[in-house]
């Protein structure tokens, strides 16, 4: 599956040296939260995306580890967030307690143009959430297509006469 990224992004990613910095943005959303949790990896709060109706984005150290592509299991990622704010744990705990998993969106932007999203990974669900005084760890999974029915019909002579 191809992703539509700019030529400047591709050039900066493939360059040996570049002046461009990339920022990963994490949005944690849940119906029980009064507003989504917005985090960024830049080391400074980002307010420029507020004009788009998003943010402000709290500077918070975190690590995202994407899994390798595998045909026998759905894609997943691991998100480890430094526990820098008591409100962060309380909000995630409250959202996870509702029985519906919080939804996570990951975006990559250039530091020079934070309003232009270069890459987006959406619809991850937070599963297996653990936290302590230092970190919040969770596994991000996509809805499993392996559990979905292959078709809505039974193979009967009425629906599939060519099989019989």
C-alpha positions in Angstrom: 0.0 0.0 0.0 1.5 3.3 -1.0 1.3 6.4 1.1 1.1 9.9 -0.4 4.0 11.8 1.0 5.7 14.9 -0.4 8.9 14.8 -2.4 10.6 17.0 0.2 9.7 14.4 2.9 11.1 11.5 0.8 14.3 13.5 0.1 14.8 14.4 3.8 14.2 10.8 4.9 16.7 9.4 2.4 19.3 12.1 2.8 22.5 11.4 4.7 22.2 14.8 6.3 19.2 17.1 6.5 18.1 20.3 8.4 14.6 18.9 8.6 13.3 17.4 11.8 10.3 15.1 11.9 7.7 15.2 14.7 5.5 12.3 15.6 2.0 13.4 16.9 -0.1 11.0 19.0 -3.9 11.6 19.4 -5.7 9.5 22.1 -9.4 9.7 21.8 -12.3 8.2 23.6 -16.0 9.1 24.1 -15.5 9.3 27.9 -12.7 11.9 27.6 -13.8 15.6 27.6 -11.3 16.2 24.8 -8.7 14.1 23.0 -5.2 13.9 24.5 -2.6 15.4 22.1 1.1 14.5 22.5 4.1 15.4 20.3 7.7 14.2 20.3 9.4 17.6 19.5 10.4 18.6 23.0 8.3 21.7 22.9 4.5 22.3 23.0 3.0 22.9 19.5 0.2 25.5 19.2 0.2 26.1 15.5 -2.2 23.2 14.8 -4.8 24.8 17.1 -5.9 26.8 14.0 -7.0 23.4 12.5 -9.1 22.7 15.6 -6.4 20.3 17.0 -4.3 20.6 20.1 -2.5 22.2 21.8 0.0 19.4 21.5 1.8 18.6 24.8 5.5 17.9 24.5 5.9 14.5 26.0 8.7 11.9 25.5 7.4 8.7 24.0 8.5 5.8 21.9 6.5 4.1 19.1 7.7 0.7 17.9 5.9 -0.6 14.8 5.8 -4.3 14.3 7.0 -6.1 11.2 4.5 -7.1 8.5 3.2 -10.6 9.1 0.6 -12.5 7.2 -0.5 -14.6 10.2 -1.4 -11.8 12.7 -2.8 -8.3 12.4 -0.5 -5.3 12.6 0.3 -3.9 16.0 2.6 -1.3 17.6 3.9 -0.6 21.0 3.6 2.8 22.6 5.6 3.8 25.6 4.8 7.2 27.1 6.9 8.9 29.8 4.6 9.5 32.8 5.2 13.2 33.0 1.7 14.3 34.2 -0.7 12.7 36.7 -3.6 13.7 34.6 -2.3 11.6 31.7 -2.6 8.4 33.7 -6.0 9.4 35.1 -7.4 10.1 31.7 -6.1 6.9 30.1 -7.3 4.9 33.1 -10.8 6.5 32.9 -11.0 5.9 29.2 -9.9 2.3 29.4 -12.3 1.5 32.2 -15.3 2.1 30.1 -15.0 -1.2 28.2 -14.4 0.5 24.9 -10.7 0.8 24.0 -9.3 4.3 23.4 -8.5 5.0 19.7 -5.0 6.2 18.8 -3.9 8.1 15.7 -0.2 8.5 14.8 0.9 11.3 12.5 4.3 12.4 11.2 4.9 16.1 10.3 7.9 18.2 9.5 9.0 20.6 12.2 9.0 23.4 9.6 5.4 22.7 8.6 3.5 21.1 11.5 0.1 21.8 9.8 1.0 19.5 6.9 0.6 15.9 7.7 3.1 13.7 5.8 2.0 10.3 7.0 -0.9 9.1 9.2 -1.7 5.8 10.8 -5.2 5.7 12.1 -7.7 3.5 14.0 -5.3 1.8 16.5 -6.9 0.6 19.6 -5.1 0.7 23.0 -4.9 -2.8 24.5 -2.9 -4.2 27.4 -2.4 -0.8 29.1 0.1 -0.9 32.0 1.5 2.0 33.9 3.8 2.8 36.8 5.4 6.0 38.2 7.8 6.3 35.2 6.0 5.1 32.0 2.7 4.2 30.5 2.9 1.2 28.1 0.3 -0.1 25.7 -0.1 -2.3 22.7 -1.8 -0.7 19.7 -3.7 -3.0 17.5 -6.0 -2.7 14.6 -9.4 -4.4 14.5 -8.7 -8.0 13.7 -9.9 -8.9 10.2 -9.3 -12.6 11.1 -12.4 -12.6 13.3 -14.7 -11.2 10.7 -16.9 -13.5 8.7 -15.7 -14.2 5.1 -19.2 -13.8 3.6 -22.7 -13.1 4.8 -24.3 -16.2 3.2 -24.3 -19.9 3.9 -23.3 -22.1 1.0 -26.8 -23.4 0.1 -28.2 -24.4 -3.3 -30.5 -21.4 -3.1 -27.7 -18.8 -2.9 -24.9 -20.7 -4.7 -26.5 -23.1 -7.3 -23.3 -23.5 -9.2 -21.7 -25.4 -6.3 -24.3 -28.1 -6.3 
